[in-house]
Amino acid sequence: YPPEQLKSVSEEPTITGEEAHYIVEAIIAHRPIKNKKGIYEYLIRWKGYNADEDTWQVFEDFDDVNTIISYWRKLG
């Protein structure tokens, strides 16, 4: 998604029912999703965790799109 189409939400971690939401420390990389033009997965470094626990996440997994917007701006 282009950054201007994304909406901002709270950066505070929340717990909904049994599901905890973790804080993104940084986006390390991105890769295209096969057969989905213009859609990416992002390699996430989680706050308080080391590189061994980085995971690939899709856009819909993010609570705060500002992290994605900042990542794309840094790439130019």
N, C-alpha and C positions, 0 to 999 in steps of 0.2 A: 504494500500500500504506500502511496506517496505520503510524505510527512504531513502535508496540508489536509489530508483526508482523515487523519487520526485525531481522536479527542483525548484530552487529558483527564486522568483520574488520580485519586489520592495515592501518594507514595507510601503511606503507612501500611505495615503488614496487618492483615486481618485473619481471623479464624472464622470460617463459616461452617457450622456443624462440626464435623470431624476433620475438615480439610484446612491445613495451615498454608498460608501464603508466604513465600520466602522473598527476601529482598535481593534484587539484582545488584551486584557490585559492578559488573561490567559485561558488555557484549564483546566476546573475544573474536568471533568470526561469523560469517553467514554462508549459506549454501542454498542453491535453488532446490525447490521440491520438484521431483520428477513429474512430468506431465501437468504441471500447474505453472503456466507462464507468469512471471513476475511475482511469484509467491516464494518466500524464503523461510528457512529454519535458521535460528540464531543459537550460537554456542554461548552459553551463559556461565559466568563465574558468579557464584552465589556468595553473598556477604556472610563472612564467618566460616566459609568452607574453602578447601584448597582445590587446586587444579584437577586432582583425581576425581573430584565430584562435580566437575562441569557437566552440563547436560545440553542437548539440543532441544529447543522449544520453538513452537510455532507462534505466530502473532497473537492468536486467540488466547494463549496462555498468560499473556502479560496483563497485569493490573494497571501498569503505568506505561503509556505509550511514549512518554517523554524520553525514556531510555532508548527506544528505537530511533526516535527523531534525532537525538544527539549523536547516536552511532552513525547514521547516514550523513549527517552534517560534517562529522570529522573525516569521513571518507571523501567528501567533496562532491 
